[in-house]
Amino acid sequence: MSRTIRECIFVVLCLFSLGVNAAWVTKHGLTSAQYQAEFDKYVAQGYKLTNVSGYTVGNTVYYAGIWEDTPGPAWVARHGMTSSSYTNLSRYYSKLGFQQIYVSAYNQGNTALFAAIWDKSNLRTNAKHDLTAARFMQLNDYYSAREVESKS
């Protein structure tokens, strides 16, 4: 569901009027090295990464990130992962009790790359990648039906 600018402004105004005052930082247009430097800087200051997006302009990969100064469970994040490294790290972090809470897929040439965040929250997640359109629709129907059933 997308929101209009007016709806977003209303939400932000409501959050400020309710006293939601978490510090946050957003950066975009960062190369991998610049992103890593910003990541290291804000994590050292106690911020946690809550959103990361990889994207390509021409043949150059850029990153955007949002860091928030809010408490929460332990977390880890990685960027520039190939499909196999993403899969292997997801399995590894899962064994350590982490769940994927955010993923961004993007291309560099013909190579699919991933940036992701995992944490030790109690969210129920199920991540899949390298799906055909038919398999995506099949899984979408399956999980959509399960969500409807759980709300009934």
GROMACS elastic network, one bead per residue, 0.5 to 0.9 nm:
[ bonds ]
;  ai    aj funct       b0    kb
    3     6     6  0.80183   500
    3     7     6  0.59204   500
    3     8     6  0.63863   500
    4     7     6  0.51856   500
    4     8     6  0.63318   500
    4     9     6  0.86724   500
    5     8     6  0.50991   500
    5     9     6  0.61272   500
    5    10     6  0.85694   500
    6     9     6  0.51512   500
    6    10     6  0.61980   500
    6    11     6  0.87274   500
    7    10     6  0.50398   500
    7    11     6  0.62524   500
    7    12     6  0.87125   500
    8    11     6  0.50773   500
    8    12     6  0.62207   500
    8    13     6  0.85520   500
    9    12     6  0.51138   500
    9    13     6  0.60511   500
    9    14     6  0.85054   500
   10    13     6  0.50825   500
   10    14     6  0.60629   500
   10    15     6  0.85955   500
   11    14     6  0.51024   500
   11    15     6  0.62120   500
   11    16     6  0.87254   500
   12    15     6  0.51022   500
   12    16     6  0.62850   500
   12    17     6  0.85674   500
   13    16     6  0.51805   500
   13    17     6  0.60486   500
   13    18     6  0.85193   500
   14    17     6  0.50083   500
   14    18     6  0.60343   500
   14    19     6  0.86386   500
   14    20     6  0.87654   500
   15    18     6  0.51144   500
   15    19     6  0.64012   500
   15    20     6  0.52760   500
   15    21     6  0.79839   500
   16    19     6  0.51337   500
   16    20     6  0.54776   500
   16    21     6  0.67505   500
   17    20     6  0.75293   500
   18    21     6  0.87779   500
   22    68     6  0.69354   500
   22    69     6  0.60858   500
   22    70     6  0.63620   500
   23    47     6  0.86504   500
   23    67     6  0.85849   500
   23    68     6  0.59377   500
   23    69     6  0.52317   500
   23    70     6  0.76162   500
   24    47     6  0.78619   500
   24    66     6  0.70571   500
   24    67     6  0.55470   500
   24    69     6  0.59744   500
   24    70     6  0.85927   500
   25    42     6  0.84862   500
   25    47     6  0.87050   500
   25    65     6  0.81516   500
   25    66     6  0.57193   500
   25    67     6  0.52169   500
   25    68     6  0.64829   500
   25    69     6  0.86449   500
   26    64     6  0.73363   500
   26    65     6  0.56555   500
   26    67     6  0.63916   500
   26    68     6  0.88018   500
   27    30     6  0.73383   500
   27    35     6  0.83101   500
   27    38     6  0.82243   500
   27    63     6  0.81450   500
   27    64     6  0.54160   500
   27    65     6  0.54476   500
   27    66     6  0.66719   500
   27    67     6  0.87488   500
   28    35     6  0.84538   500
   28    53     6  0.88511   500
   28    62     6  0.76003   500
   28    63     6  0.59098   500
   28    65     6  0.64657   500
   28    66     6  0.89047   500
   29    34     6  0.89768   500
   29    35     6  0.86809   500
   29    61     6  0.89327   500
   29    62     6  0.54421   500
   29    63     6  0.58899   500
   29    64     6  0.62624   500
   30    33     6  0.77013   500
   30    34     6  0.53011   500
   30    35     6  0.52273   500
   30    36     6  0.88611   500
   30    38     6  0.88298   500
   30    61     6  0.83990   500
   30    62     6  0.51010   500
   30    63     6  0.50466   500
   30    64     6  0.65524   500
   30    65     6  0.89962   500
   31    34     6  0.50910   500
   31    35     6  0.59080   500
   31    36     6  0.84678   500
   31    60     6  0.79152   500
   31    61     6  0.64661   500
   31    63     6  0.63031   500
   32    35     6  0.50932   500
   32    36     6  0.61304   500
   32    37     6  0.86526   500
   32    61     6  0.73431   500
   32    62     6  0.65931   500
   32    63     6  0.68613   500
   32    79     6  0.82127   500
   32    80     6  0.78061   500
   33    36     6  0.51396   500
   33    37     6  0.62616   500
   33    38     6  0.87380   500
   34    37     6  0.51144   500
   34    38     6  0.62588   500
   34    39     6  0.85024   500
   34    63     6  0.87606   500
   35    38     6  0.51358   500
   35    39     6  0.59514   500
   35    40     6  0.85455   500
   35    62     6  0.82131   500
   35    63     6  0.63742   500
   35    64     6  0.76567   500
   35    65     6  0.79912   500
   36    40     6  0.60641   500
   36    41     6  0.84892   500
   36    79     6  0.89234   500
   37    40     6  0.51980   500
   37    41     6  0.61313   500
   37    42     6  0.87425   500
   38    41     6  0.50120   500
   38    42     6  0.61556   500
   38    43     6  0.84220   500
   39    42     6  0.54841   500
   39    43     6  0.60212   500
   39    44     6  0.84482   500
   39    48     6  0.88961   500
   39    49     6  0.77695   500
   39    65     6  0.83529   500
   39    67     6  0.83580   500
   40    43     6  0.53068   500
   40    44     6  0.60516   500
   40    45     6  0.87093   500
   41    44     6  0.53103   500
   41    45     6  0.65495   500
   41    47     6  0.89638   500
   42    46     6  0.65132   500
   42    47     6  0.53586   500
   42    48     6  0.75057   500
   42    49     6  0.84832   500
   42    67     6  0.71471   500
   42    68     6  0.89198   500
   43    46     6  0.50919   500
   43    48     6  0.60138   500
   43    49     6  0.77632   500
   43    67     6  0.82463   500
   44    47     6  0.73456   500
   45    69     6  0.85771   500
   46    68     6  0.86204   500
   46    69     6  0.64151   500
   46    70     6  0.84305   500
   47    67     6  0.56571   500
   47    68     6  0.51730   500
   47    70     6  0.69606   500
   47    71     6  0.87220   500
   48    66     6  0.83638   500
   48    67     6  0.51949   500
   48    68     6  0.53867   500
   48    69     6  0.63834   500
   48    70     6  0.72382   500
   48    71     6  0.83643   500
   48    72     6  0.84750   500
   48    75     6  0.79378   500
   49    52     6  0.73233   500
   49    65     6  0.70070   500
   49    66     6  0.58532   500
   49    68     6  0.64670   500
   49    75     6  0.85912   500
   49    76     6  0.86244   500
   49    77     6  0.76417   500
   49   117     6  0.76590   500
   50    65     6  0.76280   500
   50    66     6  0.57185   500
   50    67     6  0.57062   500
   50    68     6  0.67024   500
   50   101     6  0.87800   500
   50   102     6  0.79203   500
   50   117     6  0.75258   500
   51    64     6  0.80415   500
   51    65     6  0.54709   500
   51    66     6  0.51183   500
   51    67     6  0.72579   500
   51   102     6  0.68554   500
   51   103     6  0.84063   500
   51   104     6  0.88794   500
   51   116     6  0.84533   500
   51   117     6  0.76879   500
   52    63     6  0.69708   500
   52    64     6  0.56664   500
   52    66     6  0.65923   500
   52    77     6  0.88762   500
   52    79     6  0.83981   500
   52   102     6  0.78027   500
   52   103     6  0.75750   500
   52   104     6  0.68345   500
   52   115     6  0.66685   500
   52   116     6  0.70876   500
   52   117     6  0.78643   500
   53    62     6  0.83220   500
   53    63     6  0.55779   500
   53    64     6  0.52053   500
   53    65     6  0.64449   500
   53    79     6  0.89925   500
   53   103     6  0.78614   500
   53   104     6  0.53072   500
   53   105     6  0.78000   500
   53   106     6  0.83074   500
   53   114     6  0.88064   500
   53   115     6  0.68171   500
   53   116     6  0.86000   500
   54    61     6  0.67634   500
   54    62     6  0.57788   500
   54    64     6  0.66154   500
   54    65     6  0.89250   500
   54    79     6  0.79692   500
   54    80     6  0.82273   500
   54   104     6  0.62150   500
   54   105     6  0.68201   500
   54   106     6  0.58055   500
   54   107     6  0.84452   500
   54   113     6  0.82337   500
   54   114     6  0.74287   500
   54   115     6  0.66215   500
   55    60     6  0.83538   500
   55    61     6  0.56178   500
   55    62     6  0.53829   500
   55    63     6  0.63016   500
   55    64     6  0.83154   500
   55   104     6  0.87129   500
   55   105     6  0.81534   500
   55   106     6  0.55739   500
   55   107     6  0.72406   500
   55   108     6  0.85506   500
   56    59     6  0.63818   500
   56    60     6  0.54505   500
   56    62     6  0.59663   500
   56    63     6  0.86419   500
   56   106     6  0.71172   500
   56   107     6  0.67007   500
   56   108     6  0.67371   500
   56   109     6  0.89409   500
   57    60     6  0.54239   500
   57    61     6  0.64975   500
   57    62     6  0.74018   500
   58    61     6  0.82701   500
   59   108     6  0.66541   500
   59   109     6  0.67558   500
   60   108     6  0.73329   500
   61   106     6  0.84665   500
   61   107     6  0.79695   500
   61   108     6  0.65701   500
   63    79     6  0.88708   500
   68    71     6  0.88175   500
   72    75     6  0.84069   500
   72   119     6  0.87790   500
   72   120     6  0.88005   500
   72   121     6  0.79749   500
   73   119     6  0.63012   500
   73   120     6  0.54630   500
   73   121     6  0.58864   500
   74    98     6  0.82914   500
   74   118     6  0.85974   500
   74   119     6  0.56118   500
   74   120     6  0.56650   500
   74   121     6  0.80323   500
   75    98     6  0.74052   500
   75    99     6  0.89655   500
   75   117     6  0.71299   500
   75   118     6  0.55173   500
   75   120     6  0.64326   500
   75   121     6  0.87491   500
   76    93     6  0.85960   500
   76    98     6  0.83505   500
   76   116     6  0.84716   500
   76   117     6  0.58411   500
   76   118     6  0.53534   500
   76   119     6  0.63385   500
   77   115     6  0.74739   500
   77   116     6  0.56033   500
   77   118     6  0.62185   500
   77   119     6  0.86715   500
   78    81     6  0.71436   500
   78    86     6  0.86589   500
   78    89     6  0.89332   500
   78   114     6  0.82111   500
   78   115     6  0.56080   500
   78   116     6  0.56102   500
   78   117     6  0.67326   500
   78   118     6  0.89166   500
   79   104     6  0.88909   500
   79   113     6  0.80201   500
   79   114     6  0.60686   500
   79   116     6  0.64176   500
   79   117     6  0.88981   500
   80    86     6  0.89831   500
   80   113     6  0.56977   500
   80   114     6  0.57703   500
   80   115     6  0.60260   500
   81    84     6  0.78173   500
   81    85     6  0.55834   500
   81    86     6  0.54267   500
   81   112     6  0.84608   500
   81   113     6  0.52854   500
   81   115     6  0.64663   500
   81   116     6  0.87224   500
   82    85     6  0.52184   500
   82    86     6  0.59379   500
   82    87     6  0.85005   500
   82   111     6  0.74829   500
   82   112     6  0.63295   500
   82   114     6  0.63890   500
   83    86     6  0.51304   500
   83    87     6  0.61804   500
   83    88     6  0.86448   500
   83   111     6  0.85889   500
   83   112     6  0.65367   500
   83   113     6  0.63812   500
   83   114     6  0.70962   500
   83   129     6  0.81333   500
   83   130     6  0.79733   500
   84    87     6  0.50858   500
   84    88     6  0.60925   500
   84    89     6  0.85056   500
   85    88     6  0.50267   500
   85    89     6  0.59237   500
   85    90     6  0.83460   500
   86    89     6  0.52347   500
   86    90     6  0.60138   500
   86    91     6  0.86356   500
   86   113     6  0.83032   500
   86   114     6  0.66675   500
   86   115     6  0.82247   500
   86   116     6  0.82585   500
   87    90     6  0.51524   500
   87    91     6  0.63189   500
   87    92     6  0.86438   500
   87   129     6  0.86968   500
   88    91     6  0.52335   500
   88    92     6  0.61486   500
   88    93     6  0.86673   500
   89    93     6  0.59594   500
   89    94     6  0.82791   500
   90    93     6  0.52977   500
   90    94     6  0.59840   500
   90    95     6  0.86600   500
   90    98     6  0.85068   500
   90    99     6  0.80326   500
   90   100     6  0.73225   500
   90   118     6  0.82841   500
   91    94     6  0.50752   500
   91    95     6  0.63436   500
   91    96     6  0.88554   500
   92    95     6  0.53035   500
   92    96     6  0.66426   500
   92    98     6  0.87610   500
   93    97     6  0.64446   500
   93    98     6  0.51926   500
   93    99     6  0.72280   500
   93   100     6  0.85274   500
   93   118     6  0.75153   500
   93   119     6  0.88380   500
   94    97     6  0.50840   500
   94    99     6  0.59351   500
   94   100     6  0.81855   500
   94   118     6  0.87082   500
   95    98     6  0.73144   500
   96   120     6  0.89153   500
   97   119     6  0.81394   500
   97   120     6  0.61008   500
   98   118     6  0.56503   500
   98   121     6  0.75690   500
   99   117     6  0.83938   500
   99   118     6  0.50623   500
   99   119     6  0.54199   500
   99   120     6  0.61160   500
   99   121     6  0.72234   500
   99   122     6  0.83538   500
   99   123     6  0.76148   500
   99   124     6  0.78653   500
   99   125     6  0.68201   500
   99   126     6  0.86054   500
  100   103     6  0.74447   500
  100   116     6  0.71306   500
  100   117     6  0.58653   500
  100   119     6  0.65241   500
  100   120     6  0.88411   500
  100   125     6  0.67173   500
  100   126     6  0.78989   500
  100   127     6  0.72755   500
  101   116     6  0.77068   500
  101   117     6  0.58040   500
  101   118     6  0.54035   500
  101   119     6  0.67464   500
  101   121     6  0.86898   500
  101   123     6  0.78164   500
  101   124     6  0.89416   500
  101   125     6  0.70474   500
  101   127     6  0.89893   500
  102   115     6  0.82716   500
  102   116     6  0.54389   500
  102   117     6  0.51352   500
  102   118     6  0.70261   500
  103   114     6  0.68091   500
  103   115     6  0.56756   500
  103   117     6  0.65067   500
  103   118     6  0.89289   500
  103   127     6  0.86063   500
  104   113     6  0.83096   500
  104   114     6  0.55738   500
  104   115     6  0.51513   500
  104   116     6  0.62597   500
  105   112     6  0.68377   500
  105   113     6  0.57567   500
  105   115     6  0.66610   500
  105   116     6  0.87288   500
  106   111     6  0.84271   500
  106   112     6  0.58284   500
  106   113     6  0.53374   500
  106   114     6  0.63413   500
  106   115     6  0.84493   500
  107   110     6  0.64254   500
  107   111     6  0.54806   500
  107   113     6  0.56578   500
  107   114     6  0.84724   500
  108   111     6  0.52762   500
  108   112     6  0.65577   500
  108   113     6  0.70172   500
  109   112     6  0.81459   500
  118   121     6  0.87971   500
  119   122     6  0.88950   500
  120   123     6  0.84345   500
  121   124     6  0.86698   500
  128   131     6  0.72563   500
  128   136     6  0.87429   500
  129   136     6  0.89204   500
  131   134     6  0.79099   500
  131   135     6  0.58139   500
  131   136     6  0.58047   500
  132   135     6  0.51616   500
  132   136     6  0.60984   500
  132   137     6  0.86420   500
  133   136     6  0.50684   500
  133   137     6  0.62629   500
  133   138     6  0.86415   500
  134   137     6  0.52296   500
  134   138     6  0.62119   500
  134   139     6  0.87502   500
  135   139     6  0.61562   500
  135   140     6  0.83995   500
  136   139     6  0.52644   500
  136   140     6  0.59625   500
  136   141     6  0.85563   500
  137   141     6  0.60612   500
  137   142     6  0.84779   500
  138   141     6  0.52885   500
  138   142     6  0.62124   500
  138   143     6  0.87905   500
  139   143     6  0.60645   500
  139   144     6  0.82596   500
  140   143     6  0.53949   500
  140   144     6  0.58619   500
  140   145     6  0.84567   500
  141   144     6  0.51280   500
  141   145     6  0.60935   500
  141   146     6  0.86434   500
  142   145     6  0.53650   500
  142   146     6  0.64086   500
  142   147     6  0.88680   500
  143   147     6  0.61665   500
  143   148     6  0.86425   500
  144   147     6  0.51666   500
  144   148     6  0.63250   500
  144   149     6  0.86766   500
  145   148     6  0.51562   500
  145   149     6  0.61910   500
  145   150     6  0.86893   500
  146   149     6  0.50020   500
  146   150     6  0.61620   500
  146   151     6  0.87330   500
  147   150     6  0.51192   500
  147   151     6  0.63666   500
  147   152     6  0.88110   500
  148   151     6  0.52679   500
  148   152     6  0.63868   500
  149   152     6  0.52388   500
